[in-house]
Amino acid sequence: MPTAVASHILVSTEEQALELKQQIADGADFGELAKQHSSCPSGKDGGSLGQFSQGQMVPEFDAVIFSDLPLGEVSEPVKTQFGYHLIEVQQRVM
């Protein structure tokens, strides 16, 4: 079963997700932005979700985690029933 280690920032609007993605591109720290802006409880841990298996997350989220998104690169905003996520995959074991 494929596994991954990832972090995310969860916000309520695509606009806010895009603003944060730009801040990261400009050099802001992903973990610090997660602590400041993420509405997920993982935000207090810098957005870290730890290690999990394929199928444990909602399908839209899973599809990005186990895609060809380069490790360490921040995804485009991903819409789920929870809001908009920016996802950064640190490790992927297929």
Secondary structure, DSSP 8 states (H G I E B T S, - for coil): --EEEEEEEEES-HHHHHHHHHHHHTT--HHHHHHHH--SGGGGGTTEEEEEETTSS-HHHHHHHTSS--TT-B---EEETTEEEEEEEEEEE-
